[in-house]
Amino acid sequence: MTWDEEADVVVLGSGGAALTAAIAAHDFGAREVLILEKSNMIGGTTAMSGGMLWIPINQHQAEAGHKDSWDDVVTYLDSLAPGELDPVTLEGFLVGGKEMVRHLAEHTPVRLRTFDGFPDYHPDAPGGRAEGGRSLDNDPFPFVELGNWASRVVPPKSGAPRLTSLYEDFHTGPLPEDVLEERRRTDTRGSGQALVGALLRAVLDREIAFRFEHRALKLHKEDNRITGVAAETPGGTKNVLARKGVILATGGFEWNKELVQTFLRGPMTGPATVPESEGDGLLMAIEAGAKLGNMSNTFWMPTALEWQQQHRNAKPNYLLCLSERTLPGSILVNRSGARFTNEAASYNALGLALHAFDANSFDHPNLPFYLIFDHRFRSRYPAFGHTPEQPLSDMFAAADTLPELAEKLGIDSDGLVGTVERFNGFVDEGRDDDFQRGANTYDNFWGDRNFDAPYRTLGKLDQPPYYAVKLEAGTLGTNGGAKTNADGQVVNWQGNPIPGLYAAGNVMAAPLTKIYGGAGGTLGPALTFGYLAGKHAAKS
Ligand SMILES: Cc1cc2nc3c(=O)[nH]c(=O)nc-3n(C[C@H](O)[C@H](O)[C@H](O)COP(=O)(O)OP(=O)(O)OC[C@H]3O[C@@H](n4cnc5c(N)ncnc54)[C@H](O)[C@@H]3O)c2cc1C
């Protein structure tokens, strides 16, 4: 083999898992670390994200006075997926997570803080935390500190970058104008932009090199050890030697139709991620003999096709459906016009409800599904980026009556009318007898804070006109892939590590399987295994 380039550790991708892996590999002794990125941008889906991390028993949680214990976390997770958790990766996550958080705090500009009051997604499950503590948010990061590199970061999904963190929005209230002005001057950004900005600063400080438009497609193997990788570049195929290891951190496979059809448990029609998530890493892992896990799942998220259909790389852009279904005055219905779940449940749990199967009709009765809201909702709250003052785009249907709306959508009219009547009755009673919407802390978290629970999320639909948006069974990323051990080493079907091969983030089999413990449920494990993989590769 003639190598075009060499490094100790070669990291594939530049999202949250990859940047953390590169930092850890450097800090634990790898002399040369190289990042190969398929696109010409840095940050992947991580840069578009909320940037939250779910890391139980982390130092900031303890500093903020929140109590937690190993037993409580394991009880919580076990109750959500009895018998499904792999104790090896679970231990890797719990031990590695808090170590990763400490390492970033002490050695990088990443500034995480406990988000008091952000409940776990299943707060009433045994061991769940209704008062929060396990979810961490990022302090905003000034992009002036990145110099010219700032323009390399994948922009937010829609709109301008946030000037504030979600934590500030919830706990500090509106910031003084002089603070905001200073943030504009320094191009300060919150959420996933802050996370990627700070990680990128740490990578640049370590003089770790990037190679853009390097699409890794094949692993090189010698005597059963992964020795390097072949990448497609504008100048042809390039072979890169990895003396200590290759770390797969290439995201999921949600943009690869064939892989989606082959593996997922049901339809997935609206990926919200960067279009580079085509499963390249998964295919390389399969070819290397990796054991696979959690292949039928994703981090589910209902999405809607944006009015402006042409996203980067001319792929459709799917927007997250979050507060639209949790604020009072909206419901979700299926094509029978019937509600089928607690609309305010976590997006991941809701996604699982979409795949109910009818043995008689032999199809998925909850697909397609629709968001329905009334004029009161429209005049109070934004919906998919449209403020009440803005005209609605083509993604919305509107009608003066519910039967007319049902006709426009092609759904059962009597069903919809009956459903709304029944739901309005529940609102009068202050209790959703069908799906218990508003009965727990999380349901009310994304609701209207001007009201008390359950009216933060329960509100009537009785003011015409009525509106609807067709929704998709979307995802924040697939999370099935290469199984690893507690060090992030990819293992084969015999359970033995494949020397020289690591995985982190959505390319690996999620250490928490189908569970989304709380806000940050994907990035928490992703950064943890990035850290563990980088550390182990550097020391190997
Ligand atoms: C709007 C939005 C908000 C979200 N908010 C949160 C949140 O607050 N908390 C949370 O936990 N999760 C959140 N998520 C989900 C989270 O962003 C993803 O699960 C996470 O970013 C995945 O990280 P990753 O490092 O595995 O992949 P990515 O960040 O997507 O990075 C993968 C990188 O690999 C590159 N790549 C792909 N193939 C190759 C190849 N062959 N060679 C080289 N490079 C390659 C890609 O270009 C990309 O840069 C959100 C998602 C969205 C869309």
The ligand as an SDF file (V2000), in Angstrom:
LIG
                    3D

 53 58  0  0  0  0  0  0  0  0999 V2000
  -32.5470   20.6710   14.7660 C   0  0  0  0  0  0  0  0  0  0  0  0
  -31.9160   19.5770   15.5890 C   0  0  0  0  0  0  0  0  0  0  0  0
  -31.7780   19.7620   16.9620 C   0  0  0  0  0  0  0  0  0  0  0  0
  -31.1740   18.7720   17.7360 C   0  0  0  0  0  0  0  0  0  0  0  0
  -30.9510   19.0240   19.0620 N   0  0  0  0  0  0  0  0  0  0  0  0
  -30.3070   18.1030   19.8080 C   0  0  0  0  0  0  0  0  0  0  0  0
  -29.9550   18.3750   21.1730 C   0  0  0  0  0  0  0  0  0  0  0  0
  -30.1510   19.4780   21.6960 O   0  0  0  0  0  0  0  0  0  0  0  0
  -29.3550   17.3890   21.8770 N   0  0  0  0  0  0  0  0  0  0  0  0
  -29.0780   16.1730   21.3420 C   0  0  0  0  0  0  0  0  0  0  0  0
  -28.5760   15.3150   22.0590 O   0  0  0  0  0  0  0  0  0  0  0  0
  -29.3240   15.9080   20.0430 N   0  0  0  0  0  0  0  0  0  0  0  0
  -29.9140   16.8440   19.2610 C   0  0  0  0  0  0  0  0  0  0  0  0
  -30.1410   16.5900   17.9430 N   0  0  0  0  0  0  0  0  0  0  0  0
  -29.6080   15.3460   17.3600 C   0  0  0  0  0  0  0  0  0  0  0  0
  -28.0880   15.4850   17.2100 C   0  0  0  0  0  0  0  0  0  0  0  0
  -27.8020   16.7030   16.5760 O   0  0  0  0  0  0  0  0  0  0  0  0
  -27.4630   14.3360   16.4000 C   0  0  0  0  0  0  0  0  0  0  0  0
  -27.9050   13.1100   16.9030 O   0  0  0  0  0  0  0  0  0  0  0  0
  -25.9300   14.4230   16.5480 C   0  0  0  0  0  0  0  0  0  0  0  0
  -25.5020   15.6770   16.0920 O   0  0  0  0  0  0  0  0  0  0  0  0
  -25.1850   13.3280   15.8140 C   0  0  0  0  0  0  0  0  0  0  0  0
  -23.8120   13.5620   16.0200 O   0  0  0  0  0  0  0  0  0  0  0  0
  -22.7140   12.8000   15.1740 P   0  0  0  0  0  0  0  0  0  0  0  0
  -21.3960   13.3670   15.6000 O   0  0  0  0  0  0  0  0  0  0  0  0
  -22.9240   11.3600   15.2740 O   0  0  0  0  0  0  0  0  0  0  0  0
  -23.0500   13.1990   13.6540 O   0  0  0  0  0  0  0  0  0  0  0  0
  -22.9740   14.6140   12.8990 P   0  0  0  0  0  0  0  0  0  0  0  0
  -22.9370   15.7670   13.8370 O   0  0  0  0  0  0  0  0  0  0  0  0
  -24.0440   14.6250   11.8760 O   0  0  0  0  0  0  0  0  0  0  0  0
  -21.5720   14.5420   12.1660 O   0  0  0  0  0  0  0  0  0  0  0  0
  -21.3190   13.5760   11.1770 C   0  0  0  0  0  0  0  0  0  0  0  0
  -20.2700   14.1550   10.2470 C   0  0  0  0  0  0  0  0  0  0  0  0
  -19.7190   13.1100    9.4420 O   0  0  0  0  0  0  0  0  0  0  0  0
  -19.5670   13.5820    8.1160 C   0  0  0  0  0  0  0  0  0  0  0  0
  -19.5080   12.4220    7.2330 N   0  0  0  0  0  0  0  0  0  0  0  0
  -20.5240   11.6240    6.8150 C   0  0  0  0  0  0  0  0  0  0  0  0
  -20.0480   10.6270    6.0390 N   0  0  0  0  0  0  0  0  0  0  0  0
  -18.7060   10.8000    5.9590 C   0  0  0  0  0  0  0  0  0  0  0  0
  -17.6470   10.1030    5.2760 C   0  0  0  0  0  0  0  0  0  0  0  0
  -17.9070    9.0270    4.5290 N   0  0  0  0  0  0  0  0  0  0  0  0
  -16.3800   10.5660    5.4070 N   0  0  0  0  0  0  0  0  0  0  0  0
  -16.1090   11.6770    6.1560 C   0  0  0  0  0  0  0  0  0  0  0  0
  -17.0640   12.3840    6.8010 N   0  0  0  0  0  0  0  0  0  0  0  0
  -18.3490   11.9390    6.7160 C   0  0  0  0  0  0  0  0  0  0  0  0
  -20.7670   14.4950    7.9270 C   0  0  0  0  0  0  0  0  0  0  0  0
  -20.5720   15.3660    6.8560 O   0  0  0  0  0  0  0  0  0  0  0  0
  -20.8330   15.1960    9.2830 C   0  0  0  0  0  0  0  0  0  0  0  0
  -19.9940   16.3330    9.3060 O   0  0  0  0  0  0  0  0  0  0  0  0
  -30.7360   17.5680   17.1440 C   0  0  0  0  0  0  0  0  0  0  0  0
  -30.8790   17.3860   15.7720 C   0  0  0  0  0  0  0  0  0  0  0  0
  -31.4680   18.3780   14.9900 C   0  0  0  0  0  0  0  0  0  0  0  0
  -31.6020   18.1610   13.5220 C   0  0  0  0  0  0  0  0  0  0  0  0
  1  2  1  0
  2  3  1  0
  2 52  2  0
  3  4  2  0
  4  5  1  0
  4 50  1  0
  5  6  2  0
  6  7  1  0
  6 13  1  0
  7  8  2  0
  7  9  1  0
  9 10  1  0
 10 11  2  0
 10 12  1  0
 12 13  2  0
 13 14  1  0
 14 15  1  0
 14 50  1  0
 15 16  1  0
 16 17  1  0
 16 18  1  0
 18 19  1  0
 18 20  1  0
 20 21  1  0
 20 22  1  0
 22 23  1  0
 23 24  1  0
 24 25  2  0
 24 26  1  0
 24 27  1  0
 27 28  1  0
 28 29  2  0
 28 30  1  0
 28 31  1  0
 31 32  1  0
 32 33  1  0
 33 34  1  0
 33 48  1  0
 34 35  1  0
 35 36  1  0
 35 46  1  0
 36 37  1  0
 36 45  1  0
 37 38  2  0
 38 39  1  0
 39 40  1  0
 39 45  2  0
 40 41  1  0
 40 42  2  0
 42 43  1  0
 43 44  2  0
 44 45  1  0
 46 47  1  0
 46 48  1  0
 48 49  1  0
 50 51  2  0
 51 52  1  0
 52 53  1  0
M  END
$$$$
